[in-house]
Amino acid sequence: MPTSIPADSVGLVQPQQLHFDQPLALASGRRLDSYTLTVETYGTLNADHSNAILICHALSGNHHLAGYHSMDDPKPGWWDSAIGPGKVIDTNLFFVVGLNNLGGCHGSTGPNQPNPDTGMPYGPDFPIVTVPDWVESQARLADRFGIQQWAAVIGGSLGGMQALQWAIDYPQRLRHCIVIAAAAKLSAQNIAFNEVARQAIRRDPQFYDGHYYGENAIPKTGLMLARMVGHITYLSDDGMREKFGRDMKSGTLNFDLSPQFEIESYLQYQGERFSTTFDANTYLLMTKALDYFDPAASYGDNLTEALHGAQCKFKVISFTTDWRFSPERSREIVDALIDARKPVSYAEIDSPQGHDAFLIPIPRYMEVFGACMKQVGADIPRSKPEGR
Amino acid sequence: MRVDLDIIQNWIKPGTRVLDLGCGDGELLSYLGTHKQVEGYGLEINHDNITACLEAGVNVIEKDIDEGLATLRSASFDAVIMTQALQVMHRPDLIVDEMLRIGKECIVTFPNFGHWRARSYLALRGKMPVSKFLPYTWYNTPNIHFCTFKDFERLCVERNIHILDRTVVDNEHRDRWWLRLWPNMLGEIAIYRITR
């Protein structure tokens, strides 16, 4: 809880809810007749609307990127380390937009929100949404703000996949694409982990085939297990060893099944905390969006072809101990971009934190990111002098 | 601009596609991009250099060239450049092969170990040459594969590599007429333009 707001924080912020009435056709063939997006913005949109940055969130993220909702807020937004006045994504210069994606559970239209047709929560009837669906909804959000072209679309992990999809689907609508700790598609191993998470949720007796809202139940155990297995893939072996090793809560072995090693209670704590703040149906949807992401699929499995029409400048960043989306996966994107003759730079940040590193202000990461953002700032077109 | 880079930029045609292996702070690519509309990419491993490239708007890819260049498509670049890095490679011959596969032509520069000062240092003192220009001792030097101009040209003959141009300069990259009299003895750095 902040006793005072730090000078480099965006301060107290409020989300806004934007309603969209134009039906959205989804990749699944289904359609959302209307929907709401929960959005937060920081900084000021300039006169010609050319300084806007879209931040796409990852699996468990949302619209609350930076700052605090109240003085009682225990923590700032999820990317507060990177967004604020004078920070890497400088809100003195940029107008930063964060949203909760469709299917999310933080106020945007999703499984835990009422279906206008029935007045009851959508639950499992909420359609499976894909990364291209999200990009489409984000393009309409840009229209709503009068943003013709983003100065940059930026994201880590699943967020980076959305940034990449933007470059493919709306080549004219972004100048820079920054893809962090992502991949051009999931591997069999990635999908396997997601399926374990889904099974954990779906086999929880409190899941009620997704209709738990009406049963006054929450599949807490399933969600906790899902998060625990996910969390293991976000950390690295080295990072876990460094942080927990074989440290025990008490000095001796109990010879029972209670959690004894620090890593056990850490995972349980993380899982439990997550299970009270996140929606199980949303978790299922997000993992599906990950599994389905494969922009090359509609171009004969040729990523170079998929990126052929892109017009923005690309920056790709990976982390050495990330084994969820390893540096090799980022290099696949880089190689395809070089092959497609697109401007691209790539940095591989040395860090022990695994996939989670993309959320951590590692000095070299911030230096590289800062250098990229300097370019984004330099490419904001100078507004024409008024009059004359 | 460094004189060797100036010589190299003269060999690059406008509007071409250039790969610079070990591109440093991106000086050459930045110049080629601004003045010759060259579409350039640099590979680099030094963190400060990578940041400098990013700030200069030069396309830079963090990569250890010794790990190989297999992911780059054959004949996908008009020119592949490597300045003052051949001698730090684990297998200079394989790197030159790869450069010639990826680029239609290649430009390499390297220090001449056959220079009279290196020869006399070893001959008279019986120790590996250390100089202001090559300040490392044998155990900590990144330069693990020194060669002379003659050695390099022999490699070119063995591997069917055609030398299109050669310029020999002194250690401040100045082109002196007398270097041409006996390049392998007097020249300190050679700049070769090669193809296959």
Chai-1 contact restraints between the chains, C-beta under 6 A:
chainA,res_idxA,chainB,res_idxB,connection_type,confidence,min_distance_angstrom,max_distance_angstrom,comment,restraint_id
A,D335,B,T71,contact,1.0,0.0,6.0,A-B,restraint_1
A,D339,B,R73,contact,1.0,0.0,6.0,A-B,restraint_2
A,P343,B,N59,contact,1.0,0.0,6.0,A-B,restraint_3
A,V344,B,N59,contact,1.0,0.0,6.0,A-B,restraint_4
A,S345,B,L54,contact,1.0,0.0,6.0,A-B,restraint_5
A,S345,B,N59,contact,1.0,0.0,6.0,A-B,restraint_6
A,S345,B,V60,contact,1.0,0.0,6.0,A-B,restraint_7
A,Y346,B,I61,contact,1.0,0.0,6.0,A-B,restraint_8
A,Y346,B,E62,contact,1.0,0.0,6.0,A-B,restraint_9
A,A347,B,I50,contact,1.0,0.0,6.0,A-B,restraint_10
A,A347,B,E62,contact,1.0,0.0,6.0,A-B,restraint_11
A,E348,B,E62,contact,1.0,0.0,6.0,A-B,restraint_12
A,E367,B,T51,contact,1.0,0.0,6.0,A-B,restraint_13
A,A371,B,T51,contact,1.0,0.0,6.0,A-B,restraint_14
A,A371,B,L54,contact,1.0,0.0,6.0,A-B,restraint_15
A,A371,B,E55,contact,1.0,0.0,6.0,A-B,restraint_16
A,C372,B,L54,contact,1.0,0.0,6.0,A-B,restraint_17
A,K374,B,E55,contact,1.0,0.0,6.0,A-B,restraint_18
A,Q375,B,G57,contact,1.0,0.0,6.0,A-B,restraint_19
